[in-house]
Amino acid sequence: MSTQAPNKTIVTVGTPPVYPYSQAIKAGGLIYVAGAVAQDASGSVAPKGDIKGQTRAILERVRAILAAAGSSLDQAVAVTVYLKSAGDFAAMNEVYAGFWSKDPPTRTTVVADFVAPDALVEIAMIAVPTGGERVVVHPASWMRSPSPYSYAIRTGDTLFLSGLVSRSGRDNTVVPGDISAQTAVVLDNAGELLKAAGMTFDNVVSSRVYLPDGASFQPMNAVYRKYFASAPPARATVVAGLAGSQYVVEITLVASSSPKRVILDGRPVNPNLSAAIRAGDRIYVSGMLGNTPETRGDVGAQTKETLARIKTALAAAGCAPADVYDAVAYLTDARTFSAMNDAYRAFFERDFPARATVQTGLVAPDGLVEIMVTAGCHGK
């Protein structure tokens, strides 16, 4: 079932979600599929304790959602896999690989926890409609990834990069080092992928940084700033485990060849990120927090403040909450899900964006929730 909303089509297969998110949003030439866990019709996670079974159930479910949206798994361009345990990576990978015979989508895999206590994996996805442009970008000197993902895929003006870790693209060997060294390797690799797509770091519009150790935040920033001397992309940085213990940072980037404009939201400029970036009709808003002295310890109040800040950034870009397609909510405690949801539902009211919600740490010590969104202002 599909329903039309301003600037977007809401796609629903079976029973609509009881929580404030849409299963998928089709808008701006892309399809955003919400983070899915292996829940059956009763809401129970099944099969319990079986990472392979849960991975298979999720991907079959996403396949049906994409079909209803006029697409397929073969048209996926970007996937985020959240695992409860890094120890499940190989088993998840084994099942995951069977869903793509060639040219799999880009992928980021990190360790997080979930609202559903029996969930072992959550998967969110972005795809293009059937017939839409989907071009794999791969530097000529690089080997193929040892895992089932492509390093970069371009569709139209947008380039999606996989989550990159400190590994040599030429021979797939780990490049060891501290947070500064590994951040440099990751971004040097990103530079090669951007170059292969005819782009540079100036084209990067969105970034997600995953750190297993929050203490490495500032050393990472010091290196990161060297690659984005001006107009840095929108960004969220969270504390999350990685699939390989030898890595201390993973970074996922999105770039665009459309004209790029930095959106200011009235707060002091942050040298590490822009409040939001507008590229063409698409708006990428940084992960926002609502931690203030007044909201300390209150996830509902922090969510309300976070969303107010997102609304300010959207307004500065000429958009409104109804224009949001996709969101990710990072909670420090999954038990606060209901309180976060109450504020979130009141903010969007209806026609909810697709959304993934996971439990991670935040780099702000008193932050309880961080929310990052993507929106579109077509014709505005």
C-alpha positions in Angstrom: 0.0 0.0 0.0 1.2 3.5 -0.8 -0.2 6.8 0.4 0.8 10.3 -0.9 2.1 12.9 1.5 3.7 16.3 0.7 6.8 15.6 -1.4 6.8 11.9 -0.5 5.0 8.6 -0.9 4.6 6.4 2.2 4.9 2.7 1.5 3.3 0.1 3.8 3.3 -3.7 3.5 0.8 -5.4 5.8 0.0 -3.8 9.2 1.3 -0.2 9.6 3.8 0.3 12.4 2.4 1.2 15.8 5.3 3.5 16.4 5.9 6.9 14.7 7.8 5.8 11.6 6.9 4.7 8.1 8.2 1.4 6.8 9.5 3.2 3.7 9.4 6.6 2.1 9.8 7.1 -1.7 10.9 10.6 -2.6 13.5 12.5 -4.6 14.4 9.5 -6.7 15.3 7.3 -3.7 13.5 4.8 -1.4 14.3 5.0 2.3 13.5 1.8 4.2 13.2 2.1 8.0 15.5 0.0 10.2 13.8 -3.4 10.4 14.2 -6.2 13.0 12.9 -9.7 12.7 9.5 -9.2 14.3 6.5 -11.4 13.4 2.8 -10.3 13.1 2.5 -10.4 16.9 5.5 -8.2 17.5 7.7 -10.9 18.8 11.2 -11.4 17.5 11.6 -14.7 15.7 13.6 -16.8 15.4 15.0 -16.0 18.9 18.7 -16.5 19.3 19.3 -17.2 15.6 21.3 -14.5 13.8 21.1 -16.3 10.4 17.3 -16.7 10.7 16.8 -13.1 11.8 19.0 -11.7 9.0 17.1 -13.8 6.5 13.7 -12.7 7.8 14.6 -9.0 7.7 15.9 -9.1 4.2 12.9 -11.0 3.0 10.7 -8.4 4.7 12.7 -5.5 3.1 12.5 -7.3 -0.3 8.7 -7.1 0.0 8.7 -3.5 1.0 11.0 -2.6 -1.9 8.7 -4.5 -4.3 5.7 -2.5 -3.1 7.8 0.7 -3.6 8.6 -0.3 -7.2 12.2 -1.5 -6.5 14.2 -4.5 -5.4 17.2 -5.6 -3.4 19.3 -5.4 -6.6 18.5 -1.7 -6.7 19.7 -1.0 -3.1 22.5 1.5 -2.9 23.2 1.8 0.8 22.7 -0.5 3.8 23.3 0.0 7.5 23.6 -3.2 9.5 23.4 -2.9 13.3 24.5 -6.0 15.1 24.0 -6.7 18.8 27.3 -8.7 18.9 30.4 -8.4 16.7 30.6 -12.2 17.1 27.6 -12.6 14.8 29.3 -10.7 12.0 30.4 -13.8 10.0 27.1 -15.6 10.3 25.2 -12.5 9.3 27.5 -12.0 6.4 27.0 -15.6 5.2 23.2 -15.1 4.9 23.5 -11.5 3.7 25.8 -12.4 0.8 23.2 -14.8 -0.6 20.8 -12.0 -1.4 23.0 -10.3 -4.0 24.6 -12.3 -6.8 26.7 -9.3 -7.9 27.3 -5.6 -7.2 25.9 -5.6 -3.7 25.1 -2.2 -2.1 27.4 -0.1 0.0 27.3 -1.1 3.6 28.1 0.1 7.1 28.2 -2.5 9.9 28.4 -1.4 13.5 27.5 -2.8 16.9 24.5 -1.4 18.8 21.6 -2.6 21.0 17.9 -2.5 20.2 14.5 -1.6 21.6 13.3 -5.2 21.0 15.3 -7.1 23.6 15.5 -10.3 21.5 16.7 -8.6 18.3 20.2 -9.6 17.2 20.3 -7.4 14.1 18.6 -4.4 12.6 18.9 -3.4 8.9 18.1 0.0 7.3 18.4 0.5 3.5 18.3 3.1 0.7 17.4 2.0 -2.8 16.6 3.5 -6.2 13.4 2.6 -8.1 13.6 -0.1 -10.8 15.2 1.5 -13.8 16.9 4.2 -11.8 20.6 4.8 -12.3 22.9 2.7 -10.1 26.6 2.7 -10.9 29.3 1.0 -8.9 32.4 3.1 -8.3 35.6 1.2 -7.8 39.2 2.5 -8.1 41.1 0.5 -10.7 43.9 -0.3 -8.4 41.7 -1.6 -5.5 40.8 -5.2 -4.8 37.1 -6.1 -4.3 35.9 -6.0 -0.7 36.3 -9.2 1.2 32.8 -8.8 2.5 29.6 -8.5 0.4 29.5 -4.8 -0.3 30.6 -2.3 -2.9 32.8 0.5 -1.8 30.8 3.2 -3.5 27.7 3.5 -5.6 26.5 6.6 -7.6 22.9 7.3 -8.5 22.2 10.6 -10.3 24.1 13.4 -8.4 24.5 11.3 -5.2 27.4 9.1 -4.2 27.1 6.7 -1.3 30.2 5.3 0.3 30.5 2.3 2.5 31.5 2.6 6.1 35.3 2.7 5.7 37.8 1.4 8.2 41.6 1.4 8.3 42.3 -1.1 5.6 44.3 -0.9 2.3 42.0 -0.9 -0.7 44.8 -2.3 -2.8 45.4 -5.6 -0.9 42.7 -5.6 1.8 45.3 -5.6 4.6 44.6 -3.9 7.9 46.5 -0.7 8.4 47.2 -0.6 12.2 47.6 2.6 14.2 46.1 4.9 16.8 42.9 6.9 16.2 44.8 9.7 14.4 46.5 7.3 12.0 43.4 5.2 11.3 41.3 8.3 10.7 43.8 9.5 8.1 43.8 6.1 6.4 40.0 6.1 6.3 39.7 9.6 4.8 42.6 9.0 2.4 40.6 5.9 1.2 37.5 8.1 0.9 39.5 10.6 -1.2 40.3 7.8 -3.7 36.7 6.8 -4.0 35.6 10.4 -4.4 38.2 10.9 -7.1 37.1 7.7 -8.9 33.6 9.2 -9.0 34.9 12.6 -10.3 34.4 14.3 -6.9 36.4 15.7 -4.0 35.9 16.3 -0.3 34.2 19.5 -1.2 31.3 17.4 -2.5 30.7 15.5 0.8 27.4 16.5 2.3 26.9 14.0 5.1 29.0 12.0 7.4 28.5 9.4 10.2 31.4 8.6 12.5 31.4 5.6 14.7 33.9 5.4 17.6 34.3 2.4 19.9 35.9 4.7 22.5 34.4 8.1 23.1 37.8 9.3 24.4 39.1 9.3 20.8 36.6 12.0 19.7 38.9 15.0 19.9 41.9 13.3 18.3 39.7 12.1 15.5 38.3 15.6 15.1 41.8 17.0 14.8 42.6 14.8 11.8 39.0 15.0 10.3 39.2 18.9 10.1 42.2 18.7 7.8 40.1 17.1 5.1 37.2 19.5 5.5 38.8 22.9 6.0 35.7 24.7 5.0 32.0 23.9 4.7 32.3 20.5 6.5 29.4 18.1 5.9 26.5 17.5 8.3 27.6 14.9 10.7 26.6 12.5 13.6 29.3 10.9 15.8 28.3 8.1 18.2 30.0 5.6 20.4 29.5 2.2 18.9 31.4 -1.0 18.5 32.8 -2.1 15.1 32.8 -5.5 13.5 36.6 -5.8 13.8 38.4 -5.2 17.1 41.5 -4.0 15.2 39.7 -0.9 14.1 39.2 2.3 16.2 37.0 4.3 13.8 34.5 3.8 10.9 33.2 6.6 8.8 30.4 6.6 6.3 30.1 9.5 3.8 27.5 10.7 1.2 28.6 13.1 -1.5 26.7 15.1 -4.1 27.7 16.8 -7.4 24.8 19.3 -7.0 25.6 22.8 -5.8 26.2 22.7 -2.1 25.1 25.3 0.4 25.8 25.4 4.1 22.7 26.0 6.3 23.3 28.0 9.5 20.9 27.5 12.4 21.8 30.6 14.5 24.1 28.7 16.8 27.9 29.2 16.9 29.7 27.6 13.9 31.2 24.2 14.7 34.5 23.6 12.9 33.8 19.9 12.7 30.4 20.0 11.0 27.7 22.1 9.5 24.3 22.3 11.0 22.9 21.2 7.7 23.9 21.0 4.0 21.6 21.6 1.1 22.6 19.9 -2.1 20.1 20.4 -4.9 16.7 19.6 -3.4 18.0 17.4 -0.6 18.8 18.5 2.9 21.2 16.7 5.2 20.8 17.7 8.8 23.5 17.0 11.4 22.8 14.8 14.4 21.2 17.1 16.8 21.2 16.9 20.6 19.0 18.7 23.1 21.1 18.5 26.2 20.9 21.7 28.2 20.9 22.4 31.9 17.1 22.5 31.8 16.8 19.1 30.0 19.4 17.2 32.0 18.3 13.6 32.7 15.0 14.0 30.8 14.9 12.1 27.5 11.5 13.5 26.6 12.6 17.1 27.1 15.9 16.4 25.3 14.0 14.9 22.3 11.7 17.9 22.2 14.7 20.3 22.2 16.5 18.2 19.6 13.6 18.3 17.3 13.1 22.0 17.8 16.8 22.4 16.6 16.1 20.2 13.6 13.1 22.3 12.8 15.2 25.5 12.9 17.8 24.0 10.5 15.1 22.8 8.2 13.4 26.2 8.2 16.7 27.9 7.3 16.9 25.5 4.3 13.4 26.4 3.3 11.9 23.1 4.5 9.5 21.9 7.2 9.2 18.7 9.3 6.8 17.2 6.8 9.6 17.2 4.3 11.7 14.8 6.3 12.2 11.4 4.5 14.6 9.5 6.8 15.8 9.6 10.4 18.1 7.7 12.8 17.6 8.1 16.5 20.5 7.1 18.8 19.4 6.4 22.4 21.8 5.9 25.2 19.2 3.7 26.9 16.6 1.7 25.0 14.3 1.8 28.0 13.7 5.5 27.3 12.2 4.6 23.9 8.6 5.4 24.8 9.5 8.8 26.2 11.5 9.6 23.1 8.6 8.4 20.9 6.0 10.5 22.6 7.9 13.7 21.9 8.8 12.5 18.4 5.2 11.7 17.6 4.0 15.0 18.8 6.6 16.8 16.6 5.8 15.0 13.3 2.1 14.3 14.0 1.6 12.2 10.9 3.3 11.1 7.6 6.3 10.0 9.6 9.7 9.5 8.0 11.4 6.2 7.8 13.5 5.7 10.9 16.1 3.4 12.6 16.3 3.5 16.4 19.3 2.0 18.1 21.1 2.2 21.5 24.6 3.6 21.3 26.8 5.9 23.4 27.0 9.6 22.6 30.0 11.9 22.7 28.1 14.4 24.7 28.3 13.0 28.3 24.9 14.3 29.4 23.2 13.6 26.0 20.4 11.0 26.1 19.3 11.1 22.4 20.7 12.3 19.1 18.7 12.4 15.9 19.9 12.9 12.4 17.5 13.5 9.4 17.5 13.8 5.7 14.8 15.9 4.0 13.8 17.1 0.6 12.5 20.5 -0.5 11.4 19.9 -4.1 10.1 23.0 -5.7 11.0 25.1 -2.7 
